[in-house]
């Protein structure tokens, strides 16, 4: 059965992004909130964000609440922050596969890829 997982790495500090709120939206017919999660001490979610029968092909968006994380970590950033909410839009073509969508994050840049 397929599943969606993620993790966050704070590349400025070289450590996991702990306590980051994540929202998952389905985008196929509008923008529907599917679920929310918070990263643990390892920068991961305690369970897959989406799995089982709910894990279907389609268009999705992960929203990472990075600004709140930067505040909690004591980053001294100008307001408004360059990155506040990081949105990653992606497609799931094969509902039987594992989709891992990590976020590499710093106050002024981010990147992602389809992991394993």
N, CA, C and O atoms as a GROMACS GRO file, in nm:
protein
  464
    1UNK      N    1   0.083  -0.119   0.000
    1UNK     CA    2   0.000   0.000   0.000
    1UNK      C    3   0.087   0.125   0.000
    1UNK      O    4   0.193   0.127   0.064
    2UNK      N    5   0.045   0.226  -0.069
    2UNK     CA    6   0.121   0.349  -0.078
    2UNK      C    7   0.107   0.436   0.046
    2UNK      O    8   0.016   0.420   0.127
    3UNK      N    9   0.201   0.531   0.055
    3UNK     CA   10   0.197   0.625   0.167
    3UNK      C   11   0.278   0.749   0.131
    3UNK      O   12   0.362   0.747   0.042
    4UNK      N   13   0.249   0.857   0.204
    4UNK     CA   14   0.320   0.984   0.189
    4UNK      C   15   0.390   1.015   0.320
    4UNK      O   16   0.327   1.016   0.426
    5UNK      N   17   0.521   1.039   0.312
    5UNK     CA   18   0.599   1.078   0.429
    5UNK      C   19   0.680   1.201   0.395
    5UNK      O   20   0.696   1.237   0.278
    6UNK      N   21   0.732   1.266   0.500
    6UNK     CA   22   0.818   1.383   0.482
    6UNK      C   23   0.914   1.393   0.599
    6UNK      O   24   0.897   1.325   0.700
    7UNK      N   25   1.012   1.477   0.585
    7UNK     CA   26   1.094   1.518   0.698
    7UNK      C   27   1.153   1.654   0.665
    7UNK      O   28   1.157   1.694   0.549
    8UNK      N   29   1.198   1.726   0.768
    8UNK     CA   30   1.253   1.860   0.750
    8UNK      C   31   1.392   1.863   0.810
    8UNK      O   32   1.414   1.819   0.923
    9UNK      N   33   1.487   1.915   0.733
    9UNK     CA   34   1.623   1.936   0.780
    9UNK      C   35   1.652   2.086   0.777
    9UNK      O   36   1.641   2.149   0.672
   10UNK      N   37   1.690   2.141   0.890
   10UNK     CA   38   1.731   2.281   0.900
   10UNK      C   39   1.876   2.286   0.854
   10UNK      O   40   1.967   2.253   0.931
   11UNK      N   41   1.899   2.327   0.730
   11UNK     CA   42   2.034   2.324   0.673
   11UNK      C   43   2.121   2.437   0.727
   11UNK      O   44   2.243   2.429   0.716
   12UNK      N   45   2.062   2.541   0.783
   12UNK     CA   46   2.141   2.650   0.842
   12UNK      C   47   2.204   2.604   0.974
   12UNK      O   48   2.316   2.645   1.007
   13UNK      N   49   2.133   2.521   1.047
   13UNK     CA   50   2.182   2.473   1.176
   13UNK      C   51   2.238   2.332   1.168
   13UNK      O   52   2.304   2.286   1.261
   14UNK      N   53   2.211   2.262   1.059
   14UNK     CA   54   2.259   2.125   1.044
   14UNK      C   55   2.192   2.027   1.136
   14UNK      O   56   2.257   1.937   1.189
   15UNK      N   57   2.061   2.043   1.155
   15UNK     CA   58   1.988   1.954   1.246
   15UNK      C   59   1.844   1.938   1.197
   15UNK      O   60   1.799   2.012   1.109
   16UNK      N   61   1.771   1.840   1.254
   16UNK     CA   62   1.632   1.823   1.214
   16UNK      C   63   1.547   1.945   1.250
   16UNK      O   64   1.572   2.013   1.349
   17UNK      N   65   1.447   1.971   1.168
   17UNK     CA   66   1.350   2.078   1.195
   17UNK      C   67   1.241   2.025   1.287
   17UNK      O   68   1.148   1.959   1.241
   18UNK      N   69   1.252   2.053   1.415
   18UNK     CA   70   1.160   2.002   1.516
   18UNK      C   71   1.043   2.096   1.538
   18UNK      O   72   1.059   2.218   1.538
   19UNK      N   73   0.924   2.039   1.557
   19UNK     CA   74   0.806   2.116   1.594
   19UNK      C   75   0.747   2.201   1.483
   19UNK      O   76   0.682   2.302   1.511
   20UNK      N   77   0.767   2.162   1.359
   20UNK     CA   78   0.713   2.238   1.246
   20UNK      C   79   0.575   2.185   1.210
   20UNK      O   80   0.557   2.066   1.184
   21UNK      N   81   0.477   2.274   1.210
   21UNK     CA   82   0.342   2.237   1.170
   21UNK      C   83   0.339   2.217   1.019
   21UNK      O   84   0.395   2.296   0.943
   22UNK      N   85   0.272   2.110   0.977
   22UNK     CA   86   0.258   2.076   0.835
   22UNK      C   87   0.110   2.053   0.806
   22UNK      O   88   0.040   1.986   0.883
   23UNK      N   89   0.063   2.109   0.697
   23UNK     CA   90  -0.073   2.084   0.649
   23UNK      C   91  -0.065   2.017   0.513
   23UNK      O   92   0.021   2.050   0.432
   24UNK      N   93  -0.156   1.923   0.489
   24UNK     CA   94  -0.166   1.858   0.360
   24UNK      C   95  -0.301   1.892   0.299
   24UNK      O   96  -0.405   1.875   0.362
   25UNK      N   97  -0.298   1.940   0.175
   25UNK     CA   98  -0.419   1.974   0.101
   25UNK      C   99  -0.428   1.888  -0.025
   25UNK      O  100  -0.327   1.859  -0.088
   26UNK      N  101  -0.550   1.847  -0.060
   26UNK     CA  102  -0.577   1.783  -0.188
   26UNK      C  103  -0.624   1.893  -0.281
   26UNK      O  104  -0.707   1.976  -0.243
   27UNK      N  105  -0.572   1.894  -0.404
   27UNK     CA  106  -0.598   2.005  -0.496
   27UNK      C  107  -0.683   1.966  -0.617
   27UNK      O  108  -0.703   2.049  -0.706
   28UNK      N  109  -0.733   1.845  -0.622
   28UNK     CA  110  -0.803   1.801  -0.743
   28UNK      C  111  -0.931   1.879  -0.773
   28UNK      O  112  -0.958   1.908  -0.889
   29UNK      N  113  -1.008   1.913  -0.673
   29UNK     CA  114  -1.130   1.991  -0.695
   29UNK      C  115  -1.136   2.100  -0.588
   29UNK      O  116  -1.209   2.090  -0.490
   30UNK      N  117  -1.058   2.203  -0.608
   30UNK     CA  118  -1.044   2.307  -0.508
   30UNK      C  119  -0.922   2.281  -0.422
   30UNK      O  120  -0.827   2.216  -0.465
   31UNK      N  121  -0.927   2.330  -0.300
   31UNK     CA  122  -0.815   2.313  -0.205
   31UNK      C  123  -0.874   2.264  -0.074
   31UNK      O  124  -0.924   2.342   0.007
   32UNK      N  125  -0.867   2.132  -0.053
   32UNK     CA  126  -0.930   2.067   0.062
   32UNK      C  127  -0.823   2.023   0.162
   32UNK      O  128  -0.731   1.948   0.128
   33UNK      N  129  -0.835   2.070   0.287
   33UNK     CA  130  -0.743   2.027   0.392
   33UNK      C  131  -0.770   1.880   0.422
   33UNK      O  132  -0.882   1.841   0.452
   34UNK      N  133  -0.663   1.799   0.412
   34UNK     CA  134  -0.675   1.656   0.437
   34UNK      C  135  -0.634   1.622   0.579
   34UNK      O  136  -0.703   1.547   0.648
   35UNK      N  137  -0.520   1.676   0.623
   35UNK     CA  138  -0.469   1.646   0.756
   35UNK      C  139  -0.362   1.746   0.796
   35UNK      O  140  -0.314   1.824   0.714
   36UNK      N  141  -0.328   1.743   0.924
   36UNK     CA  142  -0.220   1.825   0.978
   36UNK      C  143  -0.128   1.735   1.060
   36UNK      O  144  -0.171   1.632   1.111
   37UNK      N  145  -0.004   1.776   1.072
   37UNK     CA  146   0.094   1.702   1.152
   37UNK      C  147   0.196   1.801   1.205
   37UNK      O  148   0.201   1.917   1.162
   38UNK      N  149   0.279   1.755   1.298
   38UNK     CA  150   0.390   1.834   1.353
   38UNK      C  151   0.512   1.745   1.354
   38UNK      O  152   0.504   1.628   1.393
   39UNK      N  153   0.626   1.798   1.312
   39UNK     CA  154   0.748   1.718   1.310
   39UNK      C  155   0.797   1.688   1.452
   39UNK      O  156   0.782   1.770   1.542
   40UNK      N  157   0.854   1.570   1.468
   40UNK     CA  158   0.906   1.528   1.598
   40UNK      C  159   1.053   1.571   1.614
   40UNK      O  160   1.103   1.651   1.536
   41UNK      N  161   1.121   1.518   1.715
   41UNK     CA  162   1.259   1.557   1.743
   41UNK      C  163   1.355   1.521   1.630
   41UNK      O  164   1.464   1.578   1.620
   42UNK      N  165   1.316   1.428   1.545
   42UNK     CA  166   1.398   1.387   1.432
   42UNK      C  167   1.358   1.460   1.304
   42UNK      O  168   1.410   1.428   1.197
   43UNK      N  169   1.267   1.558   1.313
   43UNK     CA  170   1.223   1.632   1.197
   43UNK      C  171   1.126   1.556   1.109
   43UNK      O  172   1.097   1.596   0.996
   44UNK      N  173   1.074   1.445   1.161
   44UNK     CA  174   0.982   1.360   1.086
   44UNK      C  175   0.845   1.361   1.154
   44UNK      O  176   0.831   1.407   1.267
   45UNK      N  177   0.747   1.310   1.086
   45UNK     CA  178   0.615   1.291   1.147
   45UNK      C  179   0.612   1.152   1.209
   45UNK      O  180   0.678   1.060   1.159
   46UNK      N  181   0.538   1.135   1.316
   46UNK     CA  182   0.533   1.007   1.386
   46UNK      C  183   0.467   0.897   1.304
   46UNK      O  184   0.489   0.779   1.331
   47UNK      N  185   0.390   0.933   1.206
   47UNK     CA  186   0.322   0.837   1.118
   47UNK      C  187   0.317   0.897   0.978
   47UNK      O  188   0.336   1.017   0.962
   48UNK      N  189   0.292   0.814   0.876
   48UNK     CA  190   0.276   0.871   0.742
   48UNK      C  191   0.168   0.980   0.742
   48UNK      O  192   0.069   0.970   0.815
   49UNK      N  193   0.188   1.080   0.662
   49UNK     CA  194   0.091   1.189   0.652
   49UNK      C  195  -0.037   1.140   0.584
   49UNK      O  196  -0.147   1.186   0.614
   50UNK      N  197  -0.020   1.049   0.492
   50UNK     CA  198  -0.134   0.994   0.419
   50UNK      C  199  -0.101   0.850   0.384
   50UNK      O  200   0.010   0.820   0.340
   51UNK      N  201  -0.198   0.761   0.404
   51UNK     CA  202  -0.177   0.620   0.370
   51UNK      C  203  -0.311   0.548   0.358
   51UNK      O  204  -0.416   0.607   0.382
   52UNK      N  205  -0.305   0.423   0.319
   52UNK     CA  206  -0.426   0.342   0.310
   52UNK      C  207  -0.519   0.388   0.200
   52UNK      O  208  -0.475   0.435   0.095
   53UNK      N  209  -0.648   0.375   0.223
   53UNK     CA  210  -0.748   0.410   0.123
   53UNK      C  211  -0.750   0.559   0.092
   53UNK      O  212  -0.791   0.599  -0.017
   54UNK      N  213  -0.706   0.642   0.185
   54UNK     CA  214  -0.703   0.786   0.163
   54UNK      C  215  -0.591   0.827   0.067
   54UNK      O  216  -0.594   0.936   0.010
   55UNK      N  217  -0.492   0.739   0.050
   55UNK     CA  218  -0.378   0.768  -0.038
   55UNK      C  219  -0.417   0.736  -0.181
   55UNK      O  220  -0.412   0.620  -0.223
   56UNK      N  221  -0.454   0.838  -0.256
   56UNK     CA  222  -0.499   0.820  -0.394
   56UNK      C  223  -0.419   0.910  -0.487
   56UNK      O  224  -0.359   1.008  -0.444
   57UNK      N  225  -0.420   0.873  -0.614
   57UNK     CA  226  -0.353   0.956  -0.715
   57UNK      C  227  -0.419   1.092  -0.720
   57UNK      O  228  -0.540   1.105  -0.697
   58UNK      N  229  -0.340   1.194  -0.750
   58UNK     CA  230  -0.394   1.329  -0.762
   58UNK      C  231  -0.290   1.434  -0.733
   58UNK      O  232  -0.171   1.405  -0.719
   59UNK      N  233  -0.336   1.557  -0.724
   59UNK     CA  234  -0.250   1.672  -0.696
   59UNK      C  235  -0.263   1.709  -0.549
   59UNK      O  236  -0.373   1.710  -0.494
   60UNK      N  237  -0.149   1.740  -0.486
   60UNK     CA  238  -0.145   1.770  -0.343
   60UNK      C  239  -0.055   1.891  -0.317
   60UNK      O  240   0.023   1.934  -0.402
   61UNK      N  241  -0.070   1.943  -0.196
   61UNK     CA  242   0.015   2.053  -0.150
   61UNK      C  243   0.049   2.029  -0.002
   61UNK      O  244  -0.040   2.009   0.081
   62UNK      N  245   0.178   2.032   0.028
   62UNK     CA  246   0.225   2.033   0.166
   62UNK      C  247   0.261   2.176   0.202
   62UNK      O  248   0.333   2.242   0.127
   63UNK      N  249   0.213   2.225   0.315
   63UNK     CA  250   0.247   2.359   0.363
   63UNK      C  251   0.322   2.344   0.494
   63UNK      O  252   0.268   2.292   0.592
   64UNK      N  253   0.446   2.390   0.496
   64UNK     CA  254   0.531   2.386   0.613
   64UNK      C  255   0.533   2.525   0.677
   64UNK      O  256   0.566   2.623   0.610
   65UNK      N  257   0.499   2.534   0.803
   65UNK     CA  258   0.495   2.663   0.873
   65UNK      C  259   0.634   2.696   0.927
   65UNK      O  260   0.663   2.680   1.046
   66UNK      N  261   0.718   2.743   0.836
   66UNK     CA  262   0.859   2.767   0.865
   66UNK      C  263   0.880   2.890   0.952
   66UNK      O  264   0.968   2.890   1.038
   67UNK      N  265   0.802   2.994   0.933
   67UNK     CA  266   0.821   3.118   1.009
   67UNK      C  267   0.809   3.098   1.158
   67UNK      O  268   0.890   3.151   1.234
   68UNK      N  269   0.711   3.023   1.200
   68UNK     CA  270   0.694   2.993   1.342
   68UNK      C  271   0.813   2.913   1.395
   68UNK      O  272   0.857   2.934   1.508
   69UNK      N  273   0.863   2.821   1.313
   69UNK     CA  274   0.981   2.744   1.351
   69UNK      C  275   1.102   2.835   1.370
   69UNK      O  276   1.173   2.824   1.470
   70UNK      N  277   1.125   2.926   1.274
   70UNK     CA  278   1.239   3.018   1.286
   70UNK      C  279   1.229   3.101   1.413
   70UNK      O  280   1.329   3.123   1.481
   71UNK      N  281   1.108   3.148   1.445
   71UNK     CA  282   1.087   3.225   1.569
   71UNK      C  283   1.123   3.141   1.691
   71UNK      O  284   1.193   3.188   1.781
   72UNK      N  285   1.076   3.016   1.695
   72UNK     CA  286   1.100   2.929   1.810
   72UNK      C  287   1.248   2.896   1.826
   72UNK      O  288   1.294   2.870   1.938
   73UNK      N  289   1.322   2.897   1.716
   73UNK     CA  290   1.464   2.866   1.722
   73UNK      C  291   1.550   2.989   1.753
   73UNK      O  292   1.672   2.979   1.769
   74UNK      N  293   1.486   3.106   1.762
   74UNK     CA  294   1.559   3.228   1.796
   74UNK      C  295   1.630   3.295   1.681
   74UNK      O  296   1.720   3.378   1.702
   75UNK      N  297   1.593   3.261   1.559
   75UNK     CA  298   1.650   3.330   1.443
   75UNK      C  299   1.611   3.478   1.450
   75UNK      O  300   1.495   3.510   1.474
   76UNK      N  301   1.707   3.567   1.428
   76UNK     CA  302   1.681   3.711   1.425
   76UNK      C  303   1.662   3.751   1.279
   76UNK      O  304   1.759   3.784   1.209
   77UNK      N  305   1.537   3.748   1.233
   77UNK     CA  306   1.507   3.770   1.092
   77UNK      C  307   1.428   3.899   1.074
   77UNK      O  308   1.347   3.935   1.159
   78UNK      N  309   1.452   3.968   0.962
   78UNK     CA  310   1.372   4.087   0.934
   78UNK      C  311   1.227   4.050   0.906
   78UNK      O  312   1.199   3.939   0.859
   79UNK      N  313   1.136   4.142   0.935
   79UNK     CA  314   0.994   4.121   0.909
   79UNK      C  315   0.952   4.204   0.790
   79UNK      O  316   0.994   4.319   0.779
   80UNK      N  317   0.871   4.153   0.701
   80UNK     CA  318   0.824   4.016   0.701
   80UNK      C  319   0.938   3.920   0.663
   80UNK      O  320   1.031   3.957   0.591
   81UNK      N  321   0.927   3.799   0.712
   81UNK     CA  322   1.028   3.698   0.683
   81UNK      C  323   1.029   3.666   0.533
   81UNK      O  324   0.925   3.670   0.467
   82UNK      N  325   1.147   3.636   0.483
   82UNK     CA  326   1.157   3.595   0.343
   82UNK      C  327   1.077   3.466   0.320
   82UNK      O  328   1.005   3.456   0.221
   83UNK      N  329   1.090   3.370   0.411
   83UNK     CA  330   1.011   3.246   0.405
   83UNK      C  331   0.927   3.237   0.532
   83UNK      O  332   0.980   3.240   0.643
   84UNK      N  333   0.797   3.226   0.515
   84UNK     CA  334   0.708   3.209   0.628
   84UNK      C  335   0.638   3.074   0.616
   84UNK      O  336   0.658   2.986   0.700
   85UNK      N  337   0.556   3.057   0.514
   85UNK     CA  338   0.496   2.929   0.483
   85UNK      C  339   0.555   2.879   0.353
   85UNK      O  340   0.552   2.948   0.252
   86UNK      N  341   0.609   2.758   0.356
   86UNK     CA  342   0.668   2.698   0.237
   86UNK      C  343   0.568   2.598   0.182
   86UNK      O  344   0.532   2.501   0.249
   87UNK      N  345   0.523   2.622   0.059
   87UNK     CA  346   0.425   2.535  -0.006
   87UNK      C  347   0.493   2.452  -0.113
   87UNK      O  348   0.565   2.505  -0.199
   88UNK      N  349   0.470   2.322  -0.108
   88UNK     CA  350   0.523   2.230  -0.209
   88UNK      C  351   0.405   2.163  -0.276
   88UNK      O  352   0.331   2.089  -0.212
   89UNK      N  353   0.387   2.188  -0.404
   89UNK     CA  354   0.280   2.124  -0.480
   89UNK      C  355   0.341   2.012  -0.564
   89UNK      O  356   0.444   2.029  -0.628
   90UNK      N  357   0.275   1.898  -0.561
   90UNK     CA  358   0.329   1.780  -0.628
   90UNK      C  359   0.215   1.688  -0.667
   90UNK      O  360   0.103   1.702  -0.620
   91UNK      N  361   0.246   1.593  -0.752
   91UNK     CA  362   0.147   1.496  -0.796
   91UNK      C  363   0.182   1.355  -0.751
   91UNK      O  364   0.298   1.317  -0.743
   92UNK      N  365   0.079   1.279  -0.721
   92UNK     CA  366   0.093   1.137  -0.691
   92UNK      C  367   0.029   1.063  -0.808
   92UNK      O  368  -0.092   1.070  -0.829
   93UNK      N  369   0.112   0.992  -0.884
   93UNK     CA  370   0.063   0.921  -1.001
   93UNK      C  371   0.032   0.775  -0.971
   93UNK      O  372  -0.058   0.716  -1.030
   94UNK      N  373   0.107   0.716  -0.880
   94UNK     CA  374   0.094   0.574  -0.848
   94UNK      C  375   0.055   0.557  -0.702
   94UNK      O  376   0.141   0.568  -0.614
   95UNK      N  377  -0.070   0.530  -0.674
   95UNK     CA  378  -0.119   0.521  -0.538
   95UNK      C  379  -0.062   0.404  -0.459
   95UNK      O  380  -0.077   0.400  -0.337
   96UNK      N  381   0.004   0.310  -0.524
   96UNK     CA  382   0.062   0.197  -0.455
   96UNK      C  383   0.206   0.218  -0.413
   96UNK      O  384   0.267   0.128  -0.355
   97UNK      N  385   0.263   0.334  -0.441
   97UNK     CA  386   0.404   0.359  -0.413
   97UNK      C  387   0.423   0.446  -0.288
   97UNK      O  388   0.329   0.508  -0.239
   98UNK      N  389   0.546   0.448  -0.239
   98UNK     CA  390   0.584   0.536  -0.128
   98UNK      C  391   0.634   0.667  -0.188
   98UNK      O  392   0.728   0.668  -0.266
   99UNK      N  393   0.571   0.776  -0.150
   99UNK     CA  394   0.616   0.910  -0.189
   99UNK      C  395   0.674   0.976  -0.065
   99UNK      O  396   0.603   0.999   0.034
  100UNK      N  397   0.802   1.008  -0.070
  100UNK     CA  398   0.870   1.077   0.040
  100UNK      C  399   0.908   1.214  -0.013
  100UNK      O  400   0.983   1.225  -0.110
  101UNK      N  401   0.858   1.320   0.052
  101UNK     CA  402   0.879   1.458   0.005
  101UNK      C  403   0.946   1.536   0.117
  101UNK      O  404   0.878   1.599   0.198
  102UNK      N  405   1.081   1.533   0.123
  102UNK     CA  406   1.152   1.605   0.229
  102UNK      C  407   1.168   1.753   0.196
  102UNK      O  408   1.158   1.795   0.081
  103UNK      N  409   1.192   1.831   0.301
  103UNK     CA  410   1.217   1.974   0.286
  103UNK      C  411   1.351   2.006   0.350
  103UNK      O  412   1.372   1.980   0.469
  104UNK      N  413   1.441   2.063   0.272
  104UNK     CA  414   1.568   2.116   0.321
  104UNK      C  415   1.548   2.265   0.334
  104UNK      O  416   1.517   2.332   0.236
  105UNK      N  417   1.565   2.319   0.455
  105UNK     CA  418   1.516   2.452   0.488
  105UNK      C  419   1.621   2.538   0.555
  105UNK      O  420   1.696   2.490   0.641
  106UNK      N  421   1.627   2.664   0.517
  106UNK     CA  422   1.702   2.768   0.588
  106UNK      C  423   1.618   2.895   0.580
  106UNK      O  424   1.519   2.897   0.506
  107UNK      N  425   1.653   3.001   0.652
  107UNK     CA  426   1.569   3.121   0.651
  107UNK      C  427   1.556   3.188   0.513
  107UNK      O  428   1.462   3.265   0.492
  108UNK      N  429   1.649   3.160   0.420
  108UNK     CA  430   1.646   3.229   0.292
  108UNK      C  431   1.644   3.136   0.172
  108UNK      O  432   1.659   3.181   0.058
  109UNK      N  433   1.625   3.006   0.196
  109UNK     CA  434   1.617   2.913   0.083
  109UNK      C  435   1.555   2.782   0.128
  109UNK      O  436   1.550   2.751   0.247
  110UNK      N  437   1.508   2.706   0.029
  110UNK     CA  438   1.461   2.570   0.055
  110UNK      C  439   1.475   2.489  -0.073
  110UNK      O  440   1.485   2.544  -0.183
  111UNK      N  441   1.477   2.357  -0.056
  111UNK     CA  442   1.473   2.267  -0.171
  111UNK      C  443   1.402   2.140  -0.130
  111UNK      O  444   1.384   2.112  -0.011
  112UNK      N  445   1.361   2.064  -0.230
  112UNK     CA  446   1.292   1.939  -0.205
  112UNK      C  447   1.327   1.843  -0.318
  112UNK      O  448   1.390   1.881  -0.416
  113UNK      N  449   1.287   1.720  -0.301
  113UNK     CA  450   1.308   1.617  -0.403
  113UNK      C  451   1.215   1.502  -0.368
  113UNK      O  452   1.160   1.498  -0.258
  114UNK      N  453   1.199   1.409  -0.460
  114UNK     CA  454   1.123   1.288  -0.426
  114UNK      C  455   1.222   1.186  -0.372
  114UNK      O  456   1.305   1.131  -0.446
  115UNK      N  457   1.213   1.163  -0.244
  115UNK     CA  458   1.304   1.069  -0.178
  115UNK      C  459   1.251   0.928  -0.183
  115UNK      O  460   1.156   0.896  -0.255
  116UNK      N  461   1.316   0.844  -0.105
  116UNK     CA  462   1.276   0.703  -0.103
  116UNK      C  463   1.238   0.661   0.038
  116UNK      O  464   1.202   0.545   0.060
   0.00000   0.00000   0.00000
